[in-house]
Amino acid sequence: MTTDVRMTAWVRGAVQQVGFRWWTRSRALEIGLLGYASNLGDGRVQVVAEGRRDDCEQLLELLRHGDTPGRVDGVTEIWGDPDGSYPGFDIR
């Protein structure tokens, strides 16, 4: 039995203005996750994903080691309970 979770990840590196959010959205939709990806003022991208824990872990692995646009220097994440407020996976 898998439990639904919320993963919030902050991606550091050259990840803005290179298609990173669109790439992340595409991977998340392929996996079946809900949430969003948004640029932050400090140059990071924040990714919030809700779904099965193993699916969120798959997205996290892609963020860290996938063939992403730009350059990922590091990813920090926290885990929590989903609130079910996302109808899809958006770009913000």
N, C-alpha and C positions, 0 to 999 in steps of 0.2 A: 504494500500500500504506500502510495506516495502522497506527501502532504503539500498543499499549496503554500507558497511563501511569497514574500516581496523581497527582491534584491535591489538595493540601490548601490550603484557603482560610480566612482569618479575616475575618469580616464585622463591621465596627464600625458603631455607630449605635443607634437604638432598635429592636432586633431580637429582644428577648426578651419573652415574654408577649404576643405579637401574632400568633401563628400562622406565624412565619417558617420554623421548622424543618419544619412540615407542608407549607408551600408549596414549600420547597426539595425535600423528598422527592418530592412530586408531579411537579415539573419533572424531577428526576433520573430517575424511573421512566419518564416519557414519552420521555425521550431514550434510555433503556436503560443507565443507569449503575448501578454498585454502590457501596456505601459507607454513610455515615451523616452526620447533622447533629446537633450537640450544643451545648448552652449551656455557656459557660465562666463561671467565677466573676467575671470582670471585666466582664461585660455583652456580650461578643462571642459570636458563634456560629461554631463550627468546622465546616467542611464538608470531608469526605474523599470523593473520588469516584474510581472506577477505571473505565476503559473506553478507547475510542478517543480519541486526543488531540483530534480535532475535536469530539467530543461533549463532552468536558470543557471545551473552550473555549466551547462553546455555553452550558453551565451557568454558567460564569464570567461570560459576557456578561449572562446573565439576572440573576445576583446583583448585578452592577454597575448595570444599566440597565433591568431588568425592572420590572413592576408588582408589586413585593414588598409584603407587609404591613409595617407599621412604616416606618422610615426608614433607609436605608443611607447612611452617611457615607463609607465607604471599604472596599475589599477588598484584602487582601494575599494572594498565593498563592506556593506553591512547587511544583515538579514533581519527580517521582521515578518509580521503577519500581514497578509494581503487585506485590502479593504474593498476590492472588487469594483472600484470606481472607474476603470478604464474599459471603454468599449472596443478598443483596438490598440494599435501601437503607433503613436504619433511622433511627429517632429515638432519640437517647440523652439 
